[in-house]
Amino acid sequence: MDKEILMDEDVLRQAVVEQAAQDQVGRIVKEDGVNFNEILKLRLEYRNILMIDHLWEFTSLARLDLNNNLIEKIEGLDRLINLTWLNLSFNSIEKIQGLESLRKLEVLNLSNNRISVIEKMDALEKLTHFFIANNLLGQLDNVLYLRKFKNMFTINLYGNPVSEEEDYKFYIAAYFPNLRCLDYRLLDEKTKNEASIKYSYVLDEIKHEELQMQQADEVEQSQKAAVKLHTDAFVEFLNGSFLFESMLKDDPEAETLHRVPEVAPLLQTFEDQMVELCMQLFETGLAEHKRREMEVNSFFSGQNEAVTHYQQEASKILAHFEQQHKARMVELQQLSDPDLLKVKINPCKEEINQLSHSLMALEFQMITQLEDIINKLDVNISDMIGNFSETALGIFAQCRDLEDNYHEKVQVIAANLENEGKNNLDEEMPDQDKMLFVDKDTVMDALATSHDNHLMKINDRETQLITRAEAWKDELVKGIQDKELKRNRMRISDIHRYADHLWEQLEDLL
């Protein structure tokens, strides 16, 4: 038996070089080494590989063949987001896992492994071919997991225990009406029609269940999208009585006071007014979020236009230079007199310096324009956040006024109840609740505690909104500035590297 090996850079590099030679694609193997991020196909079959590893640089990979190895676990594929073909057949895999990032995958071959359950493939929405022959699938119902893949038209389950069950072929044909090929054989219309009739009753049931699940999922996704929108607008859970209810939550003294008949209408009025203010803030928040979103989209549109313009200008300068430079290089290569060569090279050096100067000047112009665009965005977004925060502060101040007003009125009612004595309280009120009103200090302390708790909830929500809005603005602008700085540095570095390359070409002639 051949020696077991681990996947490392040397193994991958060797495989890429061998593949390049076989496919006659020498461009992927450059003088400075192998560029893994340019590889589109990688064949690593029959190598006794134990573990999938070191593939993080293969970000462009579309096809990966790892069949006929000793792999026990599906892992190390997270960065292969462009993969459309994955062959892991003839290994020792026991579980389907590690496929979450492969959203573009169309062909998955897991045949001849030790898999007993089809699972954890939800992300593979584009899957069209699924091969899992000669595994350990024992539950025919488990195969129904594959119904979620609407583009699936080829399945191979041959050699699994499920394929030995009675009516297996009709079962699959019935539950997968769009399937064209099962176990490498075409499914004819006669078989599909017979299967549809035979399983019509259960099909109706499962379709009904799937429809209900789909509708529930759509509702859930819609709710999540709404919560995200509200959160992005900093006004989540302000569209209703959420804030009001949070003020009264876990407040036993307040709960007792609210059972007093005279307090109930005050509380209802308080809630109605609070909800009205919260809805006002909620609607303002959504409108302001839309305005900010339009401003940010406008900025990125302007930024892209500016970058595209300067890239086009730089391309023109480079094209003009390279056309002349190639002609000069041909002329220089034909010179045999060293002294004359030195004389002729000097103008070329000056041309390179002029090219660097032109490209740097163009980059500086772009930096200046982008700084102006970013500063404008900063000013506009700061104004929007400032105005929204000011509106929010005003609304939260009104909420505190409502709480103060409610608190004062309940104090008067509580004091009157205490003065009237315990015997005049509602007969249906529990004794432990009545005890709260027979002592003035007790009732006033309870009211003060409730009042403080209510104000704290309002203040906390106010602080949360203002803090998050300011943090979002700062993070947005800083993120754009950091990205632009990184782009600028890379661009300047590219100009220097290109100039150095041109200088080296001239030096090689001497």
C-alpha positions as CSV (number, residue, x, y, z in Angstrom):
1,M,0.0,0.0,0.0
2,D,1.3,3.5,-0.9
3,K,2.2,5.9,1.9
4,E,-0.5,8.0,3.4
5,I,0.0,11.7,2.9
6,L,-1.3,15.1,4.1
7,M,-2.3,17.9,1.8
8,D,0.2,20.8,2.1
9,E,1.5,23.5,-0.2
10,D,4.1,21.2,-1.8
11,V,1.6,18.5,-2.6
12,L,-0.8,21.1,-4.1
13,R,2.0,22.9,-6.0
14,Q,3.1,19.5,-7.5
15,A,-0.5,18.7,-8.5
16,V,-0.9,22.1,-10.2
17,V,2.4,21.8,-12.1
18,E,1.5,18.2,-13.3
19,Q,-1.9,19.3,-14.3
20,A,-0.5,22.3,-16.2
21,A,1.8,20.1,-18.1
22,Q,-1.0,17.6,-19.0
23,D,-3.4,20.3,-20.0
24,Q,-0.8,22.4,-21.7
25,V,-1.8,25.5,-19.8
26,G,1.6,26.8,-18.9
27,R,0.4,30.3,-18.1
28,I,-0.7,29.3,-14.7
29,V,2.9,28.4,-13.7
30,K,4.8,31.6,-13.8
31,E,8.4,32.4,-13.2
32,D,7.8,33.5,-9.6
33,G,5.8,30.4,-8.7
34,V,2.3,28.9,-8.8
35,N,-0.6,31.3,-8.4
36,F,-3.2,29.2,-6.6
37,N,-5.9,31.8,-6.8
38,E,-5.9,31.5,-10.6
39,I,-6.5,27.7,-10.7
40,L,-9.9,26.7,-12.0
41,K,-9.6,22.9,-11.8
42,L,-7.6,20.7,-9.4
43,R,-7.3,17.0,-9.6
44,L,-6.0,15.2,-6.5
45,E,-7.4,11.7,-7.0
46,Y,-5.5,8.5,-6.1
47,R,-3.0,10.2,-3.7
48,N,-3.9,8.5,-0.4
49,I,-4.8,11.9,1.1
50,L,-6.0,11.7,4.7
51,M,-7.4,15.2,5.2
52,I,-8.6,18.1,3.1
53,D,-6.4,21.1,3.9
54,H,-4.4,24.1,2.6
55,L,-7.0,25.0,-0.1
56,W,-7.8,28.5,1.2
57,E,-5.9,30.2,-1.7
58,F,-7.8,28.4,-4.4
59,T,-10.6,31.0,-4.4
60,S,-11.3,30.7,-8.2
61,L,-11.5,26.9,-8.2
62,A,-14.6,25.6,-10.0
63,R,-13.8,21.9,-10.1
64,L,-12.2,19.8,-7.4
65,D,-11.6,16.0,-7.7
66,L,-10.6,14.3,-4.5
67,N,-11.9,10.9,-5.3
68,N,-10.1,7.6,-4.4
69,N,-8.3,8.9,-1.3
70,L,-8.5,8.1,2.4
71,I,-10.5,11.2,3.5
72,E,-12.7,10.7,6.5
73,K,-14.2,14.2,7.0
74,I,-15.5,16.9,4.6
75,E,-13.7,20.0,5.8
76,G,-11.4,22.8,4.6
77,L,-13.7,24.0,1.7
78,D,-14.9,27.3,3.2
79,R,-13.0,29.5,0.8
80,L,-14.0,27.6,-2.3
81,I,-17.0,29.8,-3.0
82,N,-16.8,29.4,-6.8
83,L,-16.8,25.6,-6.7
84,T,-19.4,24.0,-9.1
85,W,-18.1,20.4,-9.2
86,L,-16.9,18.4,-6.2
87,N,-16.0,14.7,-6.4
88,L,-15.3,13.0,-3.0
89,S,-16.2,9.5,-4.1
90,F,-14.3,6.4,-3.0
91,N,-13.2,7.8,0.4
92,S,-14.1,6.9,4.0
93,I,-16.5,9.8,4.7
94,E,-19.3,9.0,7.3
95,K,-21.1,12.3,7.5
96,I,-22.2,15.1,5.1
97,Q,-20.9,18.3,6.5
98,G,-18.7,21.3,5.7
99,L,-20.5,22.3,2.5
100,E,-22.1,25.6,3.8
101,S,-20.0,27.9,1.7
102,L,-20.4,26.0,-1.6
103,R,-23.5,27.9,-2.8
104,K,-22.6,27.6,-6.5
105,L,-22.1,23.8,-6.3
106,E,-24.0,22.0,-9.1
107,V,-22.4,18.5,-9.1
108,L,-21.7,16.6,-5.9
109,N,-20.3,13.0,-5.9
110,L,-20.2,11.2,-2.6
111,S,-20.5,7.7,-3.9
112,N,-18.6,4.8,-2.3
113,N,-18.3,6.2,1.2
114,R,-19.9,5.3,4.5
115,I,-22.7,7.8,4.7
116,S,-25.9,6.8,6.4
117,V,-27.9,10.0,6.4
118,I,-28.5,12.7,3.7
119,E,-28.2,16.0,5.7
120,K,-26.6,19.5,6.0
121,M,-26.9,20.4,2.3
122,D,-29.4,23.2,2.6
123,A,-27.0,25.8,1.2
124,L,-26.6,23.9,-2.1
125,E,-29.5,25.5,-3.8
126,K,-28.0,25.2,-7.4
127,L,-27.4,21.4,-7.1
128,T,-28.4,19.5,-10.3
129,H,-26.5,16.2,-10.0
130,F,-26.1,14.2,-6.7
131,F,-24.3,10.9,-6.6
132,I,-24.4,8.9,-3.4
133,A,-24.2,5.3,-4.7
134,N,-22.8,2.5,-2.6
135,N,-23.2,4.1,0.8
136,L,-25.2,3.1,3.9
137,L,-28.5,4.9,3.4
138,G,-31.2,2.8,5.1
139,Q,-34.2,5.1,5.3
140,L,-36.1,5.8,2.1
141,D,-37.9,8.7,3.7
142,N,-34.5,10.4,4.3
143,V,-34.2,10.7,0.5
144,L,-37.1,13.1,0.5
145,Y,-34.6,15.7,2.0
146,L,-33.5,16.1,-1.6
147,R,-37.0,17.5,-2.7
148,K,-35.9,21.0,-1.6
149,F,-33.4,21.1,-4.6
150,K,-35.7,22.3,-7.3
151,N,-33.0,22.1,-10.0
152,M,-32.0,18.5,-9.3
153,F,-32.5,16.2,-12.2
154,T,-30.0,13.4,-11.7
155,I,-29.7,11.2,-8.5
156,N,-27.7,8.0,-8.0
157,L,-28.7,5.9,-5.0
158,Y,-27.6,2.5,-6.4
159,G,-26.0,0.2,-3.9
160,N,-27.6,1.6,-0.8
161,P,-29.9,-0.5,1.3
162,V,-32.8,1.9,0.3
163,S,-32.4,0.9,-3.3
164,E,-33.3,-2.7,-2.4
165,E,-36.7,-1.7,-1.0
166,E,-39.9,-2.7,-2.8
167,D,-41.2,0.0,-5.2
168,Y,-38.0,2.0,-4.8
169,K,-38.0,3.2,-8.4
170,F,-41.7,4.2,-8.3
171,Y,-41.2,5.9,-4.9
172,I,-38.4,8.1,-6.2
173,A,-40.1,8.8,-9.5
174,A,-43.3,9.9,-7.6
175,Y,-41.6,12.1,-5.2
176,F,-39.2,13.7,-7.7
177,P,-41.4,14.5,-10.7
178,N,-38.7,16.7,-12.3
179,L,-36.0,13.9,-12.1
180,R,-34.7,12.8,-15.5
181,C,-32.2,10.2,-14.4
182,L,-32.1,7.7,-11.6
183,D,-29.1,5.4,-11.0
184,Y,-27.7,6.3,-14.4
185,R,-30.9,5.3,-16.2
186,L,-33.5,7.6,-17.7
187,L,-36.9,7.8,-16.1
188,D,-39.5,7.4,-18.9
189,E,-42.9,9.0,-18.8
190,K,-44.7,5.7,-18.3
191,T,-42.8,5.1,-15.1
192,K,-43.5,8.6,-13.9
193,N,-47.2,8.4,-14.6
194,E,-47.6,5.0,-12.9
195,A,-45.6,6.4,-9.9
196,S,-47.8,9.5,-9.7
197,I,-51.0,7.4,-9.7
198,K,-49.7,4.9,-7.1
199,Y,-48.5,7.6,-4.6
200,S,-51.1,10.3,-5.4
201,Y,-52.6,10.3,-1.9
202,V,-49.3,10.6,0.0
203,L,-48.0,13.1,-2.6
204,D,-51.0,15.4,-1.9
205,E,-50.3,15.2,1.8
206,I,-46.6,15.9,1.5
207,K,-47.2,18.8,-1.0
208,H,-49.6,20.3,1.5
209,E,-47.1,20.0,4.3
210,E,-44.3,21.5,2.2
211,L,-46.6,24.4,1.2
212,Q,-47.3,25.1,4.8
213,M,-43.6,24.9,5.7
214,Q,-42.8,27.2,2.7
215,Q,-45.4,29.7,3.8
216,A,-44.2,29.6,7.4
217,D,-40.6,30.0,6.2
218,E,-41.7,33.0,4.0
219,V,-43.4,34.6,7.0
220,E,-40.3,34.0,9.2
221,Q,-38.0,35.5,6.5
222,S,-40.3,38.4,6.1
223,Q,-40.3,39.0,9.9
224,K,-36.5,38.7,10.0
225,A,-36.2,41.2,7.1
226,A,-38.5,43.6,8.9
227,V,-36.6,43.3,12.2
228,K,-33.3,43.9,10.3
229,L,-34.8,47.0,8.6
230,H,-36.0,48.3,11.9
231,T,-32.7,47.6,13.6
232,D,-30.8,49.3,10.8
233,A,-33.1,52.3,11.3
234,F,-32.3,52.1,15.1
235,V,-36.1,51.9,15.9
236,E,-36.6,48.2,16.4
237,F,-39.6,47.4,18.7
238,L,-40.8,51.0,18.8
239,N,-43.8,50.1,16.5
240,G,-46.2,49.4,19.3
241,S,-46.4,49.0,23.0
242,F,-43.0,47.2,23.4
243,L,-41.3,50.1,25.3
244,F,-44.4,50.7,27.5
245,E,-44.6,47.0,28.4
246,S,-40.9,46.8,29.2
247,M,-41.4,49.7,31.6
248,L,-44.0,47.7,33.6
249,K,-42.3,44.3,33.3
250,D,-41.0,42.8,36.5
251,D,-42.5,45.6,38.6
252,P,-44.8,43.9,41.3
253,E,-45.5,47.2,43.1
254,A,-46.7,48.8,39.9
255,E,-48.8,45.7,39.1
256,T,-50.5,46.1,42.5
257,L,-51.2,49.8,42.0
258,H,-52.6,49.2,38.5
259,R,-55.4,47.0,40.0
260,V,-56.8,50.0,41.8
261,P,-60.0,51.0,39.8
262,E,-59.1,54.7,39.6
263,V,-55.6,53.9,38.2
264,A,-56.8,51.7,35.3
265,P,-58.1,54.5,33.0
266,L,-55.0,56.6,33.7
267,L,-52.8,53.7,32.8
268,Q,-54.7,53.1,29.5
269,T,-54.4,56.8,28.6
270,F,-50.7,56.7,29.5
271,E,-50.2,53.6,27.2
272,D,-52.1,55.1,24.3
273,Q,-50.0,58.3,24.4
274,M,-46.8,56.4,24.8
275,V,-47.6,54.1,21.8
276,E,-48.5,57.2,19.7
277,L,-45.1,58.8,20.5
278,C,-43.2,55.5,19.8
279,M,-45.0,55.1,16.5
280,Q,-44.1,58.7,15.6
281,L,-40.4,57.9,16.3
282,F,-40.7,54.6,14.5
283,E,-42.1,56.1,11.3
284,T,-39.5,59.0,11.4
285,G,-36.7,56.4,11.9
286,L,-37.8,54.4,8.8
287,A,-38.1,57.6,6.7
288,E,-34.6,58.8,7.9
289,H,-33.1,55.4,7.2
290,K,-34.4,55.6,3.6
291,R,-32.9,59.0,3.2
292,R,-29.5,57.8,4.6
293,E,-29.6,54.8,2.3
294,M,-30.2,57.0,-0.8
295,E,-27.3,59.2,0.3
296,V,-24.9,56.3,0.7
297,N,-26.0,54.7,-2.6
298,S,-25.4,58.1,-4.3
299,F,-22.0,58.3,-2.8
300,F,-20.9,54.9,-3.9
301,S,-22.3,55.6,-7.4
302,G,-20.2,58.8,-7.5
303,Q,-17.2,57.0,-6.2
304,N,-17.4,54.3,-8.8
305,E,-17.8,56.8,-11.6
306,A,-14.7,58.7,-10.4
307,V,-12.6,55.6,-10.0
308,T,-13.7,54.3,-13.5
309,H,-12.9,57.6,-15.1
310,Y,-9.3,57.7,-13.7
311,Q,-8.7,54.1,-14.5
312,Q,-9.6,54.8,-18.1
313,E,-7.3,57.8,-18.1
314,A,-4.5,55.7,-16.7
315,S,-5.1,52.9,-19.2
316,K,-4.8,55.5,-22.0
317,I,-1.5,56.8,-20.6
318,L,-0.2,53.2,-20.3
319,A,-1.3,52.1,-23.7
320,H,0.4,55.1,-25.3
321,F,3.6,54.5,-23.3
322,E,3.7,50.8,-24.0
323,Q,3.3,51.2,-27.7
324,Q,6.3,53.6,-27.8
325,H,8.3,51.6,-25.3
326,K,8.0,48.4,-27.3
327,A,9.3,50.1,-30.3
328,R,12.2,51.7,-28.4
329,M,13.1,48.3,-26.8
330,V,13.3,46.6,-30.3
331,E,15.6,49.4,-31.4
332,L,17.8,49.1,-28.3
333,Q,18.1,45.3,-28.6
334,Q,19.5,45.7,-32.1
335,L,22.3,48.0,-31.0
336,S,25.7,46.3,-30.6
337,D,27.8,49.4,-29.6
338,P,27.8,49.7,-25.8
339,D,28.5,53.4,-25.8
340,L,25.7,54.1,-28.3
341,L,23.4,51.9,-26.2
342,K,24.0,54.0,-23.1
343,V,23.3,57.1,-25.0
344,K,20.0,55.8,-26.4
345,I,18.9,54.4,-23.0
346,N,18.9,57.8,-21.3
347,P,15.8,59.1,-23.1
348,C,14.1,55.8,-22.2
349,K,14.8,56.3,-18.6
350,E,13.4,59.8,-18.8
351,E,10.2,58.4,-20.5
352,I,9.8,56.0,-17.5
353,N,10.2,58.8,-15.1
354,Q,7.6,60.8,-17.0
355,L,5.2,57.9,-17.0
356,S,5.5,57.5,-13.2
357,H,5.0,61.2,-12.8
358,S,1.9,61.2,-15.0
359,L,0.4,58.2,-13.2
360,M,1.1,59.7,-9.8
361,A,-0.4,63.0,-10.8
362,L,-3.5,61.2,-12.0
363,E,-3.7,59.2,-8.7
364,F,-3.4,62.5,-6.7
365,Q,-6.2,64.0,-8.7
366,M,-8.4,61.0,-7.9
367,I,-7.4,61.2,-4.2
368,T,-8.4,64.8,-4.1
369,Q,-11.8,64.2,-5.8
370,L,-12.6,61.2,-3.6
371,E,-11.7,63.1,-0.4
372,D,-14.2,65.8,-1.5
373,I,-16.8,63.1,-2.1
374,I,-16.1,61.4,1.2
375,N,-16.2,64.7,3.1
376,K,-19.5,65.6,1.5
377,L,-20.9,62.2,2.6
378,D,-19.6,62.8,6.1
379,V,-21.3,66.2,6.4
380,N,-24.6,65.0,4.9
381,I,-24.8,61.9,7.0
382,S,-23.8,63.8,10.1
383,D,-26.6,66.3,9.5
384,M,-29.1,63.5,9.0
385,I,-28.0,61.6,12.1
386,G,-27.9,64.9,14.1
387,N,-31.5,65.8,13.0
388,F,-32.8,62.3,13.7
389,S,-31.1,62.3,17.1
390,E,-32.6,65.6,17.9
391,T,-36.1,64.4,17.0
392,A,-35.6,61.3,19.0
393,L,-34.4,63.2,22.1
394,G,-37.5,65.4,21.8
395,I,-39.9,62.4,21.6
396,F,-38.2,60.6,24.5
397,A,-38.5,63.8,26.5
398,Q,-42.2,63.8,25.9
399,C,-42.3,60.1,27.0
400,R,-40.7,61.2,30.3
401,D,-43.2,64.0,30.7
402,L,-46.0,61.4,30.3
403,E,-44.4,59.3,33.0
404,D,-44.1,62.2,35.3
405,N,-47.7,63.2,34.8
406,Y,-48.9,59.7,35.3
407,H,-46.8,59.3,38.4
408,E,-48.2,62.5,40.0
409,K,-51.8,61.5,39.4
410,V,-51.2,58.0,40.8
411,Q,-49.6,59.5,43.9
412,V,-52.7,61.5,44.5
413,I,-55.0,58.5,44.2
414,A,-52.7,56.4,46.4
415,A,-52.6,59.1,49.1
416,N,-56.4,59.3,49.1
417,L,-56.7,55.5,49.4
418,E,-54.3,55.5,52.4
419,N,-56.3,58.3,54.0
420,E,-59.6,56.5,53.5
421,G,-58.2,53.5,55.2
422,K,-58.1,49.8,54.5
423,N,-61.8,49.2,54.9
424,N,-62.7,51.4,51.9
425,L,-60.5,49.6,49.5
426,D,-62.0,47.3,46.8
427,E,-63.3,44.2,48.7
428,E,-62.0,41.9,45.8
429,M,-58.5,43.2,46.2
430,P,-56.2,40.5,47.7
431,D,-55.1,41.2,51.3
432,Q,-51.4,41.5,50.4
433,D,-52.3,44.2,47.9
434,K,-54.4,46.1,50.5
435,M,-51.5,46.1,52.8
436,L,-49.6,48.3,50.4
437,F,-52.1,51.2,50.9
438,V,-52.5,51.2,54.7
439,D,-49.0,52.8,55.2
440,K,-48.2,56.0,53.4
441,D,-44.4,55.6,53.4
442,T,-44.8,52.1,51.9
443,V,-47.1,53.2,49.1
444,M,-45.0,56.3,48.3
445,D,-41.8,54.3,48.3
446,A,-43.4,51.8,45.9
447,L,-44.5,54.6,43.6
448,A,-41.1,56.2,43.6
449,T,-39.4,52.9,42.8
450,S,-41.8,52.3,39.9
451,H,-41.3,55.8,38.6
452,D,-37.5,55.4,38.7
453,N,-37.8,52.1,36.9
454,H,-40.0,53.5,34.2
455,L,-37.7,56.5,33.6
456,M,-34.7,54.2,33.5
457,K,-36.3,52.1,30.7
458,I,-37.0,55.3,28.7
459,N,-33.5,56.6,29.2
460,D,-31.9,53.3,28.3
461,R,-33.8,53.1,25.0
462,E,-32.9,56.7,24.3
463,T,-29.2,56.1,24.9
464,Q,-29.2,53.0,22.8
465,L,-30.7,54.8,19.8
466,I,-28.4,57.8,20.0
467,T,-25.3,55.7,20.6
468,R,-25.9,53.3,17.8
469,A,-26.8,56.0,15.3
470,E,-23.5,57.8,16.1
471,A,-21.5,54.6,16.0
472,W,-23.0,53.6,12.6
473,K,-22.1,57.0,11.1
474,D,-18.5,56.9,12.4
475,E,-18.0,53.3,11.3
476,L,-19.4,54.0,7.8
477,V,-17.1,57.0,7.2
478,K,-14.1,55.4,8.7
479,G,-14.6,52.2,6.8
480,I,-14.8,54.1,3.5
481,Q,-11.7,56.1,4.4
482,D,-9.7,53.0,5.4
483,K,-10.7,51.2,2.1
484,E,-9.7,54.2,0.1
485,L,-6.4,54.5,1.9
486,K,-5.7,50.8,1.2
487,R,-6.6,51.3,-2.5
488,N,-4.3,54.3,-2.8
489,R,-1.4,52.5,-1.2
490,M,-1.8,49.5,-3.5
491,R,-2.1,51.8,-6.5
492,I,1.1,53.7,-5.6
493,S,2.9,50.4,-5.0
494,D,1.8,49.1,-8.4
495,I,3.1,52.2,-10.1
496,H,6.5,51.8,-8.4
497,R,6.7,48.1,-9.2
498,Y,5.9,48.7,-12.8
499,A,8.5,51.4,-13.0
500,D,11.1,49.2,-11.4
501,H,10.2,46.4,-13.9
502,L,10.8,48.8,-16.8
503,W,14.1,49.9,-15.3
504,E,15.2,46.3,-14.9
505,Q,14.4,45.7,-18.6
506,L,16.8,48.5,-19.5
507,E,19.5,47.4,-17.1
508,D,19.4,43.9,-18.6
509,L,20.4,45.4,-22.0
510,L,23.7,46.8,-20.6
